[in-house]
Amino acid sequence: MKKSMIFGVLIVIIISFATTFYFQHQAFSDQKTTMKSNFAKQQKKSDQQIKELQNKNAELEKTIKTNEEKSNAIQTELDNLKAEKEQTVATNQEDTEVPVNQNNNAVAPQTQQEEAIAPIVETPKVATNAAGQTKEERYNELMNQLNNGELSGTDIATGTRKLYKILAEEFPQ
Protein backbone atom coordinates (compact mmCIF):
# COMPACT_ATOMS: atom_id res chain seq x y z
CA MET A 1 0.00 0.00 0.00
CA LYS A 2 2.80 2.32 0.76
CA LYS A 3 4.22 1.75 -2.69
CA SER A 4 1.00 2.57 -4.41
CA MET A 5 0.58 5.65 -2.27
CA ILE A 6 4.10 6.81 -3.14
CA PHE A 7 3.42 6.14 -6.82
CA GLY A 8 0.15 8.01 -6.56
CA VAL A 9 1.84 10.99 -4.93
CA LEU A 10 4.60 10.93 -7.56
CA ILE A 11 2.04 10.79 -10.35
CA VAL A 12 0.15 13.75 -8.82
CA ILE A 13 3.42 15.70 -8.52
CA ILE A 14 4.37 14.87 -12.13
CA ILE A 15 0.90 15.84 -13.37
CA SER A 16 0.99 19.12 -11.41
CA PHE A 17 4.47 19.92 -12.83
CA ALA A 18 3.30 19.10 -16.35
CA THR A 19 0.17 21.20 -15.91
CA THR A 20 2.22 24.12 -14.56
CA PHE A 21 4.66 23.90 -17.46
CA TYR A 22 1.79 23.67 -19.94
CA PHE A 23 0.07 26.80 -18.59
CA GLN A 24 3.37 28.67 -18.47
CA HIS A 25 4.04 27.68 -22.07
CA GLN A 26 0.55 28.90 -23.08
CA ALA A 27 1.09 32.21 -21.27
CA PHE A 28 4.48 32.62 -22.92
CA SER A 29 2.98 31.90 -26.35
CA ASP A 30 0.23 34.48 -25.79
CA GLN A 31 2.79 37.01 -24.62
CA LYS A 32 4.98 36.27 -27.65
CA THR A 33 2.00 36.75 -30.00
CA THR A 34 1.08 40.02 -28.28
CA MET A 35 4.66 41.25 -28.56
CA LYS A 36 4.79 40.40 -32.27
CA SER A 37 1.51 42.23 -32.84
CA ASN A 38 2.69 45.30 -30.91
CA PHE A 39 6.01 45.27 -32.74
CA ALA A 40 4.23 45.10 -36.10
CA LYS A 41 2.00 48.05 -35.14
CA GLN A 42 5.02 50.06 -33.99
CA GLN A 43 6.88 49.17 -37.17
CA LYS A 44 3.94 50.40 -39.29
CA LYS A 45 3.86 53.68 -37.35
CA SER A 46 7.60 54.13 -37.78
CA ASP A 47 7.39 53.38 -41.51
CA GLN A 48 4.56 55.86 -41.90
CA GLN A 49 6.50 58.55 -40.02
CA ILE A 50 9.56 57.88 -42.18
CA LYS A 51 7.47 58.24 -45.35
CA GLU A 52 5.94 61.50 -44.07
CA LEU A 53 9.38 62.88 -43.24
CA GLN A 54 10.70 61.86 -46.66
CA ASN A 55 7.74 63.63 -48.31
CA LYS A 56 8.37 66.77 -46.23
CA ASN A 57 12.06 66.60 -47.12
CA ALA A 58 11.21 66.34 -50.82
CA GLU A 59 8.85 69.33 -50.53
CA LEU A 60 11.53 71.35 -48.74
CA GLU A 61 14.07 70.49 -51.42
CA LYS A 62 11.60 71.66 -54.09
CA THR A 63 11.04 74.87 -52.13
CA ILE A 64 14.78 75.42 -51.87
CA LYS A 65 15.20 74.90 -55.62
CA THR A 66 12.30 77.26 -56.32
CA ASN A 67 13.76 79.90 -54.02
CA GLU A 68 17.17 79.54 -55.66
CA GLU A 69 15.58 79.94 -59.09
CA LYS A 70 13.69 83.02 -57.90
CA SER A 71 16.87 84.41 -56.39
CA ASN A 72 18.75 83.83 -59.63
CA ALA A 73 15.94 85.44 -61.63
CA ILE A 74 15.91 88.45 -59.32
CA GLN A 75 19.69 88.71 -59.51
CA THR A 76 19.53 88.54 -63.32
CA GLU A 77 16.83 91.18 -63.39
CA LEU A 78 18.87 93.32 -61.03
CA ASP A 79 21.96 92.95 -63.21
CA ASN A 80 19.91 93.86 -66.29
CA LEU A 81 18.53 96.94 -64.56
CA LYS A 82 22.01 97.90 -63.45
CA ALA A 83 23.31 97.52 -67.02
CA GLU A 84 20.38 99.57 -68.36
CA LYS A 85 21.05 102.28 -65.81
CA GLU A 86 24.73 102.40 -66.69
CA GLN A 87 23.87 102.51 -70.38
CA THR A 88 21.37 105.30 -69.77
CA VAL A 89 23.90 107.27 -67.74
CA ALA A 90 26.52 106.80 -70.46
CA THR A 91 24.04 107.84 -73.14
CA ASN A 92 23.03 110.92 -71.13
CA GLN A 93 26.66 111.88 -70.70
CA GLU A 94 27.29 111.49 -74.43
CA ASP A 95 24.17 113.48 -75.23
CA THR A 96 25.25 116.34 -72.99
CA GLU A 97 28.79 116.38 -74.40
CA VAL A 98 27.84 116.35 -78.10
CA PRO A 99 25.66 119.50 -78.15
CA VAL A 100 28.21 121.48 -76.16
CA ASN A 101 30.95 120.63 -78.64
CA GLN A 102 28.72 121.43 -81.59
CA ASN A 103 27.72 124.77 -80.08
CA ASN A 104 31.31 125.71 -79.41
CA ASN A 105 32.33 124.80 -82.95
CA ALA A 106 29.46 126.77 -84.36
CA VAL A 107 30.16 129.80 -82.19
CA ALA A 108 33.86 129.96 -82.92
CA PRO A 109 33.64 130.58 -86.68
CA GLN A 110 30.86 133.13 -86.32
CA THR A 111 32.64 135.29 -83.77
CA GLN A 112 35.99 134.82 -85.44
CA GLN A 113 37.83 134.66 -82.13
CA GLU A 114 41.28 133.30 -82.10
CA GLU A 115 40.91 131.71 -78.71
CA ALA A 116 39.21 128.37 -78.64
CA ILE A 117 36.45 128.15 -76.12
CA ALA A 118 36.94 125.22 -73.80
CA PRO A 119 34.01 122.87 -73.87
CA ILE A 120 31.98 122.85 -70.73
CA VAL A 121 31.79 119.36 -69.39
CA GLU A 122 29.46 118.84 -66.50
CA THR A 123 30.45 116.11 -64.14
CA PRO A 124 27.37 114.52 -62.73
CA LYS A 125 27.08 114.75 -59.00
CA VAL A 126 27.22 111.43 -57.28
CA ALA A 127 24.37 111.11 -54.83
CA THR A 128 25.34 109.96 -51.36
CA ASN A 129 23.35 108.98 -48.33
CA ALA A 130 23.76 110.30 -44.79
CA ALA A 131 26.71 107.96 -44.19
CA GLY A 132 28.49 109.28 -47.31
CA GLN A 133 28.02 106.10 -49.34
CA THR A 134 27.16 106.12 -53.01
CA LYS A 135 24.14 104.23 -54.17
CA GLU A 136 26.31 101.44 -55.60
CA GLU A 137 28.31 101.08 -52.37
CA ARG A 138 25.12 100.96 -50.31
CA TYR A 139 23.62 98.42 -52.74
CA ASN A 140 26.68 96.17 -52.42
CA GLU A 141 26.52 96.42 -48.62
CA LEU A 142 22.81 95.52 -48.58
CA MET A 143 23.38 92.62 -51.01
CA ASN A 144 26.04 91.22 -48.67
CA GLN A 145 23.57 91.47 -45.79
CA LEU A 146 20.93 89.77 -47.91
CA ASN A 147 23.30 86.94 -48.89
CA ASN A 148 24.32 86.47 -45.23
CA GLY A 149 20.68 86.25 -44.17
CA GLU A 150 20.83 89.40 -42.02
CA LEU A 151 18.38 91.40 -44.12
CA SER A 152 15.72 88.93 -45.14
CA GLY A 153 15.22 86.46 -42.32
CA THR A 154 13.95 83.43 -44.23
CA ASP A 155 12.46 84.71 -47.49
CA ILE A 156 14.74 86.03 -50.26
CA ALA A 157 11.90 87.93 -51.95
CA THR A 158 11.11 89.79 -48.72
CA GLY A 159 14.79 90.63 -48.30
CA THR A 160 15.01 91.92 -51.86
CA ARG A 161 11.98 94.13 -51.27
CA LYS A 162 13.59 95.47 -48.09
CA LEU A 163 16.78 96.17 -50.04
CA TYR A 164 14.98 98.26 -52.65
CA LYS A 165 12.90 100.01 -50.00
CA ILE A 166 16.04 101.03 -48.11
CA LEU A 167 17.70 102.25 -51.32
CA ALA A 168 14.58 104.24 -52.27
CA GLU A 169 14.48 105.88 -48.83
CA GLU A 170 18.17 106.75 -48.77
CA PHE A 171 18.44 107.82 -52.41
CA PRO A 172 15.19 109.51 -53.49
CA GLN A 173 15.10 110.52 -57.12
ABEGO torsion letter per residue (X at the ends): XAAAAAAAAAAAAAAAAAAAAAAAAAAAAAAAAAAAAAAAAAAAAAAAAAAAAAAAAAAAAAAAAAAAAAAAAAAAAAAAAAAAAAAAAAAAAAAAAAAAAAAAAAAAAAAGBABBBBBBBBBBBBBBBAAGBBAAAAAAAAAAAAAAGAAAEABAAAAAAAAAAAAAAABBX
